[in-house]
């Protein structure tokens, strides 16, 4: 199949999914409920019951943790399904087998199998057709069954309790951390959000918690107690020792691993790695040797997370859409490139705490370019670039700030402003990162690579 045919096939499949995006996608009355996804999966024969699974939730780090878990299980010889969200460029990224992005032709085959069930739910449900995310989730679950995976690793989309993935009868649940994000939907306090996210904890599970907030720890522990779930806690049952002239040391539920190398940069990834190892070691009936743990952690990659795309000037893409993620991104980049003059390209979703995010961005930025991400049809809207720039100017009145609404033009402007020894930092919304990543990896090429069985989510290594 040539590239034009692949692209046309993808566009048709994408239209089928985006047609399911309603005018008010996060209305509790319409979309934040499990009845439709339960009905849809029932019509498909409940494919998610066909394999054991690990369910990964939290505010930050759940994508990286999921990728690490999948890489370790794959390295151990298990056929592993991985469901991630959101995607950066093509939705194939959400559906992976053995860390490889699924081809559009394969996803189309599975979707065609789903279409009668989607139509039936739309006709029978008082809440209408399945949502975009529900359909994507069902596609992943059915794909994994058809591919006869040994195990599935599934990242939560939003929250926990009413997220479409929460129909999963997982053996292990992971909570990486809990912070303030999506507050208009999940709650205005960390405690409210924690109660929602801990809704993925089910009876008899092993729960791996990377939470360090004392009030949240109590909420998670109480949920585990009421569900008779086994709780493994960071700094108590597993943990890490940061490198001090040597490699990373992980303390796991079964022992100690010394001189561990991580493929994902940033000190914040050590918590994700510790949670990931505890999760794979807790999966009933699976044996993951030390060599597979080491290989998986070293080989695990995920695009758009402190991803270095080029040098002269250095360009780093890092989706960091909440204050916690932005702080971690800032620390990681300062560690490697703190001496470089920095041109920052920033866009945020309209629901984000822009002031708190900007507090981290502005601390190390020499020039800020405010922009807006572009998507054909989305669950989310971009913050207006002019509004973002005004807020930044209020917070940093002496900073050079530019407004370029088109994301690719904003990036080109940043390249023009940066010298060969400077740093261009593209950050904020993952949608912006996906827009700019097209400069090196056009979607057309990613789709063609995925069709051949090669991973489309190519990731460049950060210099050590």
C-alpha positions as a Markdown table, in Angstrom:
| # | Residue | x | y | z |
|---|---|---|---|---|
| 1 | Unk | 0.0 | 0.0 | 0.0 |
| 2 | Unk | 1.5 | 3.3 | -1.0 |
| 3 | Unk | 1.8 | 6.3 | 1.3 |
| 4 | Unk | -1.2 | 8.2 | -0.2 |
| 5 | Unk | -3.5 | 5.2 | 0.3 |
| 6 | Unk | -2.3 | 4.7 | 3.8 |
| 7 | Unk | -2.9 | 8.4 | 4.6 |
| 8 | Unk | -6.4 | 8.3 | 3.0 |
| 9 | Unk | -7.2 | 5.2 | 5.0 |
| 10 | Unk | -6.1 | 6.9 | 8.2 |
| 11 | Unk | -8.1 | 10.0 | 7.5 |
| 12 | Unk | -11.3 | 7.9 | 7.0 |
| 13 | Unk | -10.7 | 6.1 | 10.2 |
| 14 | Unk | -10.0 | 9.3 | 12.0 |
| 15 | Unk | -13.2 | 10.8 | 10.7 |
| 16 | Unk | -15.1 | 7.8 | 12.1 |
| 17 | Unk | -13.7 | 8.5 | 15.5 |
| 18 | Unk | -13.9 | 12.3 | 15.6 |
| 19 | Unk | -17.5 | 12.1 | 14.6 |
| 20 | Unk | -18.1 | 10.7 | 18.1 |
| 21 | Unk | -16.9 | 13.9 | 19.8 |
| 22 | Unk | -20.0 | 15.7 | 21.1 |
| 23 | Unk | -20.5 | 19.4 | 21.9 |
| 24 | Unk | -20.0 | 18.9 | 25.7 |
| 25 | Unk | -17.7 | 15.9 | 26.0 |
| 26 | Unk | -17.1 | 16.1 | 29.7 |
| 27 | Unk | -20.7 | 16.6 | 30.9 |
| 28 | Unk | -21.4 | 14.2 | 33.8 |
| 29 | Unk | -24.9 | 13.6 | 32.4 |
| 30 | Unk | -23.6 | 12.6 | 29.0 |
| 31 | Unk | -20.1 | 11.3 | 28.9 |
| 32 | Unk | -18.5 | 10.7 | 32.4 |
| 33 | Unk | -20.2 | 7.4 | 32.9 |
| 34 | Unk | -19.5 | 3.7 | 32.2 |
| 35 | Unk | -22.9 | 2.4 | 30.9 |
| 36 | Unk | -22.0 | 3.0 | 27.2 |
| 37 | Unk | -18.6 | 1.4 | 27.3 |
| 38 | Unk | -19.9 | -1.5 | 29.3 |
| 39 | Unk | -22.7 | -2.0 | 26.7 |
| 40 | Unk | -20.3 | -1.7 | 23.8 |
| 41 | Unk | -17.8 | -4.2 | 25.2 |
| 42 | Unk | -20.6 | -6.6 | 26.1 |
| 43 | Unk | -21.8 | -6.6 | 22.4 |
| 44 | Unk | -18.1 | -7.3 | 21.4 |
| 45 | Unk | -17.9 | -10.3 | 23.7 |
| 46 | Unk | -16.1 | -8.5 | 26.6 |
| 47 | Unk | -12.6 | -8.8 | 25.0 |
| 48 | Unk | -11.0 | -7.1 | 28.0 |
| 49 | Unk | -11.7 | -10.2 | 30.0 |
| 50 | Unk | -9.5 | -12.3 | 27.7 |
| 51 | Unk | -6.1 | -11.3 | 29.2 |
| 52 | Unk | -4.6 | -10.1 | 32.5 |
| 53 | Unk | -3.9 | -6.4 | 32.7 |
| 54 | Unk | -2.1 | -3.6 | 34.6 |
| 55 | Unk | -4.1 | -0.4 | 35.0 |
| 56 | Unk | -2.0 | 2.8 | 35.3 |
| 57 | Unk | -3.4 | 6.0 | 36.7 |
| 58 | Unk | -2.2 | 9.2 | 38.3 |
| 59 | Unk | -1.8 | 12.9 | 37.5 |
| 60 | Unk | 1.7 | 12.8 | 36.0 |
| 61 | Unk | 4.0 | 10.1 | 34.7 |
| 62 | Unk | 1.4 | 7.5 | 33.9 |
| 63 | Unk | 2.3 | 7.3 | 30.2 |
| 64 | Unk | 6.0 | 6.9 | 30.9 |
| 65 | Unk | 5.3 | 4.3 | 33.6 |
| 66 | Unk | 3.0 | 2.4 | 31.3 |
| 67 | Unk | 5.7 | 2.4 | 28.5 |
| 68 | Unk | 8.3 | 1.1 | 31.0 |
| 69 | Unk | 6.0 | -1.7 | 32.2 |
| 70 | Unk | 5.2 | -2.7 | 28.6 |
| 71 | Unk | 8.9 | -2.7 | 27.6 |
| 72 | Unk | 9.9 | -4.9 | 30.5 |
| 73 | Unk | 7.1 | -7.4 | 29.8 |
| 74 | Unk | 8.0 | -7.4 | 26.1 |
| 75 | Unk | 11.7 | -8.0 | 27.0 |
| 76 | Unk | 10.6 | -10.9 | 29.1 |
| 77 | Unk | 9.0 | -12.6 | 26.1 |
| 78 | Unk | 5.4 | -11.8 | 26.8 |
| 79 | Unk | 3.2 | -10.5 | 23.9 |
| 80 | Unk | 2.1 | -7.2 | 25.4 |
| 81 | Unk | -0.6 | -4.8 | 24.5 |
| 82 | Unk | -0.2 | -1.1 | 25.4 |
| 83 | Unk | -2.9 | 1.5 | 25.4 |
| 84 | Unk | -1.8 | 5.1 | 25.8 |
| 85 | Unk | -3.5 | 8.5 | 25.7 |
| 86 | Unk | -3.4 | 11.1 | 24.4 |
| 87 | Unk | -1.5 | 10.6 | 21.1 |
| 88 | Unk | 0.8 | 13.2 | 19.8 |
| 89 | Unk | 0.4 | 12.9 | 16.0 |
| 90 | Unk | -1.5 | 9.8 | 15.0 |
| 91 | Unk | -4.0 | 7.8 | 17.1 |
| 92 | Unk | -2.1 | 4.6 | 16.2 |
| 93 | Unk | 0.2 | 5.6 | 19.0 |
| 94 | Unk | -2.5 | 4.7 | 21.4 |
| 95 | Unk | -2.6 | 1.1 | 20.3 |
| 96 | Unk | 0.7 | -0.8 | 20.5 |
| 97 | Unk | 1.8 | -4.5 | 20.4 |
| 98 | Unk | 5.2 | -5.3 | 21.9 |
| 99 | Unk | 6.0 | -1.5 | 21.9 |
| 100 | Unk | 5.2 | -1.2 | 18.2 |
| 101 | Unk | 2.5 | 1.1 | 16.9 |
| 102 | Unk | -0.3 | -0.8 | 15.2 |
| 103 | Unk | -0.8 | -0.2 | 11.5 |
| 104 | Unk | -3.8 | 1.7 | 10.1 |
| 105 | Unk | -4.9 | -1.3 | 8.1 |
| 106 | Unk | -5.0 | -3.5 | 11.2 |
| 107 | Unk | -6.9 | -0.9 | 13.2 |
| 108 | Unk | -9.3 | -0.4 | 10.3 |
| 109 | Unk | -10.0 | -4.2 | 10.3 |
| 110 | Unk | -10.8 | -4.2 | 14.0 |
| 111 | Unk | -12.9 | -1.0 | 13.8 |
| 112 | Unk | -15.0 | -2.5 | 11.0 |
| 113 | Unk | -15.7 | -5.4 | 13.3 |
| 114 | Unk | -16.8 | -2.8 | 16.0 |
| 115 | Unk | -19.0 | -0.6 | 13.8 |
| 116 | Unk | -22.3 | -2.6 | 14.1 |
| 117 | Unk | -21.9 | -2.6 | 17.9 |
| 118 | Unk | -21.2 | 1.2 | 18.0 |
| 119 | Unk | -24.4 | 1.7 | 15.9 |
| 120 | Unk | -26.4 | -0.5 | 18.2 |
| 121 | Unk | -25.2 | 1.3 | 21.3 |
| 122 | Unk | -26.1 | 4.6 | 19.7 |
| 123 | Unk | -29.6 | 3.4 | 19.0 |
| 124 | Unk | -30.2 | 1.7 | 22.3 |
| 125 | Unk | -28.4 | 3.8 | 24.9 |
| 126 | Unk | -30.4 | 6.7 | 26.5 |
| 127 | Unk | -27.0 | 8.5 | 26.5 |
| 128 | Unk | -26.4 | 8.3 | 22.8 |
| 129 | Unk | -23.4 | 6.9 | 20.8 |
| 130 | Unk | -20.1 | 5.9 | 22.5 |
| 131 | Unk | -17.7 | 8.8 | 23.0 |
| 132 | Unk | -14.4 | 9.2 | 21.1 |
| 133 | Unk | -12.4 | 7.9 | 24.1 |
| 134 | Unk | -14.8 | 5.0 | 24.7 |
| 135 | Unk | -14.5 | 3.9 | 21.1 |
| 136 | Unk | -10.7 | 4.2 | 21.2 |
| 137 | Unk | -10.6 | 2.2 | 24.4 |
| 138 | Unk | -12.9 | -0.5 | 23.0 |
| 139 | Unk | -10.7 | -0.6 | 19.9 |
| 140 | Unk | -7.6 | -1.2 | 22.0 |
| 141 | Unk | -9.3 | -4.0 | 24.1 |
| 142 | Unk | -10.6 | -5.8 | 21.0 |
| 143 | Unk | -7.3 | -5.4 | 19.2 |
| 144 | Unk | -5.5 | -7.0 | 22.1 |
| 145 | Unk | -7.9 | -9.9 | 22.1 |
| 146 | Unk | -7.6 | -10.4 | 18.4 |
| 147 | Unk | -3.8 | -10.2 | 18.6 |
| 148 | Unk | -3.9 | -12.8 | 21.5 |
| 149 | Unk | -1.7 | -10.8 | 23.8 |
| 150 | Unk | -0.4 | -12.3 | 27.0 |
| 151 | Unk | -1.0 | -9.1 | 29.0 |
| 152 | Unk | -2.3 | -5.6 | 28.5 |
| 153 | Unk | -1.0 | -2.4 | 30.0 |
| 154 | Unk | -3.6 | 0.4 | 30.0 |
| 155 | Unk | -3.2 | 4.0 | 30.8 |
| 156 | Unk | -6.1 | 5.9 | 32.4 |
| 157 | Unk | -7.4 | 8.6 | 30.2 |
| 158 | Unk | -8.9 | 11.1 | 32.7 |
| 159 | Unk | -9.4 | 10.7 | 36.4 |
| 160 | Unk | -10.2 | 7.1 | 37.3 |
| 161 | Unk | -13.7 | 6.3 | 38.7 |
| 162 | Unk | -15.6 | 7.1 | 35.5 |
| 163 | Unk | -12.9 | 6.8 | 33.0 |
| 164 | Unk | -13.7 | 4.4 | 30.1 |
| 165 | Unk | -10.7 | 2.2 | 31.0 |
| 166 | Unk | -12.1 | 1.6 | 34.4 |
| 167 | Unk | -14.2 | -1.4 | 33.2 |
| 168 | Unk | -10.9 | -3.3 | 33.1 |
| 169 | Unk | -10.6 | -6.2 | 35.6 |
| 170 | Unk | -6.9 | -5.5 | 36.2 |
| 171 | Unk | -4.8 | -7.6 | 38.5 |
| 172 | Unk | -2.5 | -4.6 | 39.3 |
| 173 | Unk | -3.3 | -1.0 | 39.6 |
| 174 | Unk | -0.7 | 1.8 | 39.7 |
| 175 | Unk | -1.2 | 5.3 | 41.0 |
| 176 | Unk | 1.9 | 7.3 | 40.1 |
| 177 | Unk | 1.0 | 10.4 | 42.0 |
| 178 | Unk | -1.9 | 12.8 | 42.5 |
| 179 | Unk | -1.9 | 16.5 | 41.9 |
| 180 | Unk | -4.1 | 19.4 | 40.7 |
| 181 | Unk | -5.1 | 18.9 | 37.1 |
| 182 | Unk | -8.5 | 18.9 | 35.3 |
| 183 | Unk | -9.9 | 20.5 | 38.3 |
| 184 | Unk | -13.1 | 21.6 | 36.6 |
| 185 | Unk | -13.9 | 18.0 | 36.0 |
| 186 | Unk | -12.3 | 16.0 | 38.8 |
| 187 | Unk | -12.5 | 18.4 | 41.8 |
| 188 | Unk | -10.9 | 21.5 | 43.1 |
| 189 | Unk | -8.8 | 19.9 | 45.8 |
| 190 | Unk | -6.1 | 17.2 | 45.8 |
| 191 | Unk | -8.3 | 15.2 | 48.1 |
| 192 | Unk | -11.2 | 15.2 | 45.7 |
| 193 | Unk | -9.0 | 14.3 | 42.8 |
| 194 | Unk | -7.4 | 11.5 | 44.8 |
| 195 | Unk | -10.8 | 10.0 | 45.6 |
| 196 | Unk | -11.6 | 10.0 | 41.9 |
| 197 | Unk | -8.3 | 8.5 | 40.8 |
| 198 | Unk | -8.3 | 5.8 | 43.5 |
| 199 | Unk | -11.5 | 4.6 | 41.9 |
| 200 | Unk | -9.4 | 2.3 | 39.7 |
| 201 | Unk | -8.6 | 0.2 | 42.8 |
| 202 | Unk | -10.7 | -2.9 | 42.8 |
| 203 | Unk | -11.2 | -5.9 | 45.0 |
| 204 | Unk | -8.2 | -8.2 | 45.5 |
| 205 | Unk | -5.8 | -6.2 | 43.4 |
| 206 | Unk | -2.2 | -5.3 | 44.2 |
| 207 | Unk | -1.9 | -1.5 | 44.2 |
| 208 | Unk | 1.4 | 0.2 | 43.6 |
| 209 | Unk | 1.4 | 3.7 | 44.9 |
| 210 | Unk | 4.0 | 6.4 | 44.1 |
| 211 | Unk | 2.0 | 9.0 | 46.2 |
| 212 | Unk | 3.8 | 11.1 | 48.7 |
| 213 | Unk | 1.1 | 13.5 | 49.7 |
| 214 | Unk | 0.1 | 12.5 | 53.3 |
| 215 | Unk | -3.7 | 13.2 | 52.9 |
| 216 | Unk | -3.7 | 11.3 | 49.5 |
| 217 | Unk | -1.8 | 8.4 | 51.1 |
| 218 | Unk | -4.6 | 8.0 | 53.6 |
| 219 | Unk | -7.3 | 8.1 | 50.9 |
| 220 | Unk | -5.5 | 5.5 | 48.8 |
| 221 | Unk | -4.9 | 3.3 | 51.9 |
| 222 | Unk | -8.5 | 3.5 | 52.9 |
| 223 | Unk | -9.7 | 2.6 | 49.4 |
| 224 | Unk | -7.3 | -0.4 | 49.5 |
| 225 | Unk | -8.6 | -1.5 | 52.9 |
| 226 | Unk | -12.3 | -1.3 | 51.8 |
| 227 | Unk | -11.5 | -3.3 | 48.6 |
| 228 | Unk | -9.3 | -5.8 | 50.3 |
| 229 | Unk | -6.4 | -4.8 | 48.0 |
| 230 | Unk | -2.7 | -5.3 | 48.8 |
| 231 | Unk | -1.0 | -1.9 | 48.9 |
| 232 | Unk | 2.7 | -1.4 | 48.0 |
| 233 | Unk | 3.9 | 2.2 | 48.8 |
| 234 | Unk | 6.8 | 4.2 | 47.6 |
| 235 | Unk | 9.5 | 4.6 | 50.3 |
| 236 | Unk | 8.1 | 1.7 | 52.3 |
| 237 | Unk | 7.8 | -1.3 | 50.1 |
| 238 | Unk | 9.9 | -0.1 | 47.2 |
| 239 | Unk | 12.0 | 2.9 | 46.2 |
| 240 | Unk | 15.2 | 4.1 | 44.8 |
| 241 | Unk | 18.6 | 5.6 | 45.5 |
| 242 | Unk | 19.6 | 8.4 | 43.1 |
| 243 | Unk | 23.0 | 8.0 | 41.3 |
| 244 | Unk | 26.0 | 9.3 | 43.2 |
| 245 | Unk | 28.9 | 8.5 | 40.9 |
| 246 | Unk | 27.2 | 5.2 | 40.1 |
| 247 | Unk | 24.0 | 4.1 | 38.3 |
| 248 | Unk | 20.5 | 4.2 | 39.8 |
| 249 | Unk | 19.6 | 1.7 | 42.5 |
| 250 | Unk | 16.1 | 0.5 | 42.7 |
| 251 | Unk | 14.7 | -1.2 | 45.8 |
| 252 | Unk | 11.9 | -3.5 | 44.7 |
| 253 | Unk | 9.4 | -5.7 | 46.5 |
| 254 | Unk | 11.7 | -8.7 | 45.9 |
| 255 | Unk | 15.2 | -7.2 | 46.3 |
| 256 | Unk | 17.6 | -4.6 | 45.0 |
| 257 | Unk | 18.8 | -3.7 | 41.5 |
| 258 | Unk | 22.0 | -1.7 | 41.2 |
| 259 | Unk | 23.4 | 0.3 | 38.3 |
| 260 | Unk | 20.1 | 0.6 | 36.5 |
| 261 | Unk | 20.1 | 2.6 | 33.3 |
| 262 | Unk | 16.9 | 4.5 | 32.2 |
| 263 | Unk | 16.2 | 5.2 | 28.6 |
| 264 | Unk | 14.0 | 8.2 | 29.6 |
| 265 | Unk | 15.8 | 11.3 | 30.8 |
| 266 | Unk | 14.9 | 13.3 | 33.9 |
| 267 | Unk | 15.3 | 12.6 | 37.6 |
| 268 | Unk | 11.5 | 12.4 | 37.9 |
| 269 | Unk | 11.6 | 9.2 | 35.8 |
| 270 | Unk | 13.1 | 7.3 | 38.7 |
| 271 | Unk | 9.8 | 7.3 | 40.6 |
| 272 | Unk | 8.1 | 6.1 | 37.5 |
| 273 | Unk | 10.7 | 3.3 | 37.1 |
| 274 | Unk | 10.3 | 2.3 | 40.7 |
| 275 | Unk | 6.6 | 2.0 | 40.3 |
| 276 | Unk | 6.9 | 0.1 | 37.0 |
| 277 | Unk | 9.2 | -2.5 | 38.5 |
| 278 | Unk | 7.0 | -3.0 | 41.5 |
| 279 | Unk | 4.0 | -3.5 | 39.1 |
| 280 | Unk | 5.6 | -6.1 | 36.9 |
| 281 | Unk | 6.9 | -8.0 | 39.9 |
| 282 | Unk | 3.3 | -8.0 | 41.4 |
| 283 | Unk | 1.6 | -9.4 | 38.3 |
| 284 | Unk | 0.3 | -12.9 | 39.2 |
| 285 | Unk | 1.6 | -15.7 | 37.0 |
| 286 | Unk | 4.3 | -13.7 | 35.3 |
| 287 | Unk | 8.0 | -14.0 | 35.8 |
| 288 | Unk | 10.1 | -11.0 | 34.6 |
| 289 | Unk | 13.8 | -11.8 | 35.0 |
| 290 | Unk | 16.3 | -9.1 | 36.1 |
| 291 | Unk | 17.8 | -9.0 | 32.6 |
| 292 | Unk | 14.3 | -8.1 | 31.2 |
| 293 | Unk | 13.8 | -5.5 | 33.8 |
| 294 | Unk | 17.1 | -3.8 | 32.9 |
| 295 | Unk | 16.5 | -4.1 | 29.2 |
| 296 | Unk | 13.0 | -2.8 | 29.4 |
| 297 | Unk | 13.9 | 0.2 | 31.5 |
| 298 | Unk | 16.8 | 1.1 | 29.2 |
| 299 | Unk | 14.9 | 0.6 | 26.0 |
| 300 | Unk | 11.6 | 2.2 | 27.0 |
| 301 | Unk | 10.9 | 5.4 | 25.1 |
| 302 | Unk | 8.0 | 7.7 | 24.7 |
| 303 | Unk | 7.8 | 10.7 | 22.3 |
| 304 | Unk | 7.4 | 14.2 | 23.4 |
| 305 | Unk | 8.8 | 13.8 | 26.9 |
| 306 | Unk | 12.1 | 15.7 | 27.2 |
| 307 | Unk | 12.7 | 14.7 | 23.6 |
| 308 | Unk | 15.8 | 16.2 | 21.9 |
| 309 | Unk | 15.1 | 16.6 | 18.2 |
| 310 | Unk | 18.2 | 18.4 | 17.0 |
| 311 | Unk | 21.2 | 20.4 | 17.9 |
| 312 | Unk | 22.5 | 23.8 | 16.6 |
| 313 | Unk | 20.3 | 25.0 | 18.0 |
| 314 | Unk | 19.2 | 22.4 | 20.5 |
| 315 | Unk | 15.4 | 21.7 | 20.3 |
| 316 | Unk | 13.6 | 19.9 | 23.0 |
| 317 | Unk | 9.9 | 18.9 | 22.9 |
| 318 | Unk | 8.3 | 18.2 | 26.3 |
| 319 | Unk | 4.6 | 18.1 | 26.9 |
| 320 | Unk | 4.1 | 19.5 | 30.4 |
| 321 | Unk | 0.6 | 20.8 | 30.8 |
| 322 | Unk | 0.3 | 21.2 | 34.5 |
| 323 | Unk | 2.4 | 22.9 | 37.2 |
| 324 | Unk | 3.8 | 19.6 | 38.5 |
| 325 | Unk | 4.9 | 18.4 | 35.0 |
| 326 | Unk | 6.3 | 21.8 | 34.1 |
| 327 | Unk | 8.4 | 21.9 | 37.3 |
| 328 | Unk | 9.8 | 18.4 | 36.4 |
| 329 | Unk | 10.5 | 19.5 | 32.8 |
| 330 | Unk | 12.2 | 22.6 | 33.9 |
| 331 | Unk | 14.4 | 20.7 | 36.3 |
| 332 | Unk | 15.3 | 18.0 | 33.7 |
| 333 | Unk | 16.3 | 20.6 | 31.1 |
| 334 | Unk | 18.2 | 22.8 | 33.5 |
| 335 | Unk | 20.2 | 19.7 | 34.5 |
| 336 | Unk | 21.5 | 19.2 | 30.9 |
| 337 | Unk | 21.1 | 22.6 | 29.4 |
| 338 | Unk | 20.9 | 25.1 | 32.2 |
| 339 | Unk | 23.7 | 27.3 | 30.7 |
| 340 | Unk | 21.9 | 27.8 | 27.4 |
| 341 | Unk | 20.0 | 30.9 | 26.3 |
| 342 | Unk | 16.4 | 29.7 | 26.0 |
| 343 | Unk | 13.6 | 30.5 | 23.5 |
| 344 | Unk | 10.4 | 29.0 | 24.8 |
| 345 | Unk | 7.4 | 28.2 | 22.6 |
| 346 | Unk | 4.3 | 27.6 | 24.8 |
| 347 | Unk | 0.6 | 26.7 | 24.4 |
| 348 | Unk | -1.8 | 25.5 | 27.0 |
| 349 | Unk | -5.3 | 24.0 | 27.0 |
| 350 | Unk | -8.0 | 26.5 | 28.0 |
| 351 | Unk | -8.7 | 24.6 | 31.2 |
| 352 | Unk | -5.1 | 24.7 | 32.6 |
| 353 | Unk | -3.8 | 26.7 | 35.5 |
| 354 | Unk | -1.8 | 29.0 | 33.3 |
| 355 | Unk | -0.4 | 31.3 | 36.0 |
| 356 | Unk | 1.1 | 28.3 | 38.0 |
| 357 | Unk | 2.5 | 26.8 | 34.8 |
| 358 | Unk | 4.0 | 30.1 | 33.7 |
| 359 | Unk | 5.7 | 30.5 | 37.1 |
| 360 | Unk | 8.0 | 27.6 | 36.1 |
| 361 | Unk | 8.4 | 28.6 | 32.5 |
| 362 | Unk | 9.3 | 32.2 | 33.0 |
| 363 | Unk | 12.0 | 31.5 | 35.6 |
| 364 | Unk | 14.4 | 30.3 | 32.9 |
| 365 | Unk | 13.2 | 31.8 | 29.7 |
| 366 | Unk | 14.9 | 34.5 | 27.7 |
| 367 | Unk | 12.3 | 34.9 | 25.0 |
| 368 | Unk | 8.7 | 33.5 | 25.2 |
| 369 | Unk | 6.6 | 32.9 | 22.1 |
| 370 | Unk | 2.9 | 32.3 | 23.0 |
| 371 | Unk | 1.0 | 30.2 | 20.5 |
| 372 | Unk | -2.0 | 28.0 | 20.0 |
| 373 | Unk | -2.1 | 24.3 | 19.2 |
| 374 | Unk | -4.1 | 23.2 | 16.2 |
| 375 | Unk | -6.3 | 20.1 | 16.0 |
| 376 | Unk | -9.0 | 19.3 | 13.4 |
| 377 | Unk | -11.6 | 18.5 | 16.0 |
| 378 | Unk | -10.8 | 18.1 | 19.7 |
| 379 | Unk | -12.1 | 17.5 | 23.1 |
| 380 | Unk | -9.9 | 20.4 | 24.2 |
| 381 | Unk | -9.5 | 24.1 | 23.2 |
| 382 | Unk | -6.3 | 26.1 | 23.2 |
| 383 | Unk | -5.8 | 29.1 | 25.4 |
| 384 | Unk | -5.8 | 32.2 | 23.3 |
| 385 | Unk | -2.2 | 33.2 | 22.5 |
| 386 | Unk | -2.8 | 36.9 | 23.2 |
| 387 | Unk | -4.3 | 36.1 | 26.6 |
| 388 | Unk | -1.4 | 33.8 | 27.5 |
| 389 | Unk | 1.1 | 36.6 | 26.4 |
| 390 | Unk | -0.7 | 39.2 | 28.5 |
| 391 | Unk | -0.5 | 37.0 | 31.6 |
| 392 | Unk | 3.1 | 36.3 | 31.0 |
| 393 | Unk | 3.8 | 40.1 | 30.6 |
| 394 | Unk | 2.1 | 40.8 | 33.8 |
| 395 | Unk | 4.2 | 38.2 | 35.6 |
| 396 | Unk | 7.5 | 39.1 | 33.8 |
| 397 | Unk | 7.3 | 42.7 | 32.6 |
| 398 | Unk | 10.9 | 42.8 | 31.3 |
| 399 | Unk | 10.7 | 39.6 | 29.3 |
| 400 | Unk | 10.7 | 39.6 | 25.5 |
| 401 | Unk | 7.3 | 38.1 | 24.6 |
| 402 | Unk | 6.0 | 37.4 | 21.1 |
| 403 | Unk | 2.6 | 36.2 | 19.9 |
| 404 | Unk | 2.5 | 33.8 | 16.9 |
| 405 | Unk | -0.9 | 32.0 | 16.9 |
| 406 | Unk | 0.1 | 29.4 | 14.3 |
| 407 | Unk | 2.2 | 26.7 | 16.1 |
| 408 | Unk | 4.6 | 25.9 | 13.2 |
| 409 | Unk | 5.2 | 29.6 | 12.5 |
| 410 | Unk | 5.8 | 30.1 | 16.2 |
| 411 | Unk | 8.4 | 27.3 | 16.1 |
| 412 | Unk | 10.0 | 28.7 | 12.9 |
| 413 | Unk | 10.2 | 32.1 | 14.7 |
| 414 | Unk | 11.9 | 30.4 | 17.6 |
| 415 | Unk | 14.5 | 28.8 | 15.3 |
| 416 | Unk | 15.1 | 32.3 | 13.7 |
| 417 | Unk | 15.7 | 33.8 | 17.1 |
| 418 | Unk | 17.9 | 31.1 | 18.5 |
| 419 | Unk | 21.7 | 31.0 | 17.9 |
| 420 | Unk | 23.5 | 27.7 | 17.3 |
| 421 | Unk | 24.4 | 27.4 | 21.0 |
| 422 | Unk | 20.9 | 28.3 | 22.2 |
| 423 | Unk | 18.0 | 26.1 | 23.3 |
| 424 | Unk | 14.5 | 26.1 | 21.8 |
| 425 | Unk | 12.0 | 24.6 | 24.4 |
| 426 | Unk | 8.6 | 23.6 | 23.0 |
| 427 | Unk | 6.4 | 22.9 | 25.9 |
| 428 | Unk | 2.9 | 23.0 | 27.5 |
| 429 | Unk | 0.2 | 21.1 | 25.7 |
| 430 | Unk | 0.9 | 17.7 | 24.2 |
| 431 | Unk | -1.1 | 18.9 | 21.2 |
| 432 | Unk | 1.5 | 21.6 | 20.6 |
| 433 | Unk | 4.3 | 19.1 | 20.9 |
| 434 | Unk | 2.5 | 17.0 | 18.3 |
| 435 | Unk | 2.1 | 19.9 | 16.0 |
| 436 | Unk | 5.8 | 20.8 | 16.1 |
| 437 | Unk | 7.0 | 17.2 | 15.9 |
| 438 | Unk | 5.7 | 17.1 | 12.4 |
| 439 | Unk | 8.8 | 19.2 | 11.4 |
| 440 | Unk | 11.0 | 16.0 | 11.8 |
| 441 | Unk | 8.4 | 13.2 | 11.7 |
| 442 | Unk | 5.6 | 13.9 | 9.3 |
| 443 | Unk | 2.5 | 11.9 | 10.1 |
| 444 | Unk | 2.5 | 10.5 | 6.5 |
| 445 | Unk | 5.9 | 8.9 | 7.2 |
| 446 | Unk | 4.9 | 7.7 | 10.6 |
| 447 | Unk | 1.9 | 6.0 | 9.2 |
| 448 | Unk | 4.0 | 4.3 | 6.4 |
| 449 | Unk | 6.5 | 3.0 | 9.0 |
| 450 | Unk | 3.7 | 1.7 | 11.2 |
| 451 | Unk | 2.3 | -0.2 | 8.2 |
| 452 | Unk | 5.6 | -2.0 | 7.7 |
| 453 | Unk | 5.7 | -3.1 | 11.4 |
| 454 | Unk | 8.3 | -0.5 | 12.4 |
| 455 | Unk | 7.4 | 1.7 | 15.3 |
| 456 | Unk | 6.1 | 5.1 | 14.3 |
| 457 | Unk | 6.9 | 6.7 | 17.6 |
| 458 | Unk | 10.6 | 7.2 | 16.9 |
| 459 | Unk | 12.3 | 8.9 | 19.7 |
| 460 | Unk | 15.7 | 10.6 | 19.7 |
| 461 | Unk | 18.1 | 10.1 | 22.6 |
| 462 | Unk | 19.0 | 12.9 | 25.0 |
| 463 | Unk | 22.8 | 13.4 | 25.1 |
| 464 | Unk | 24.3 | 12.2 | 28.4 |
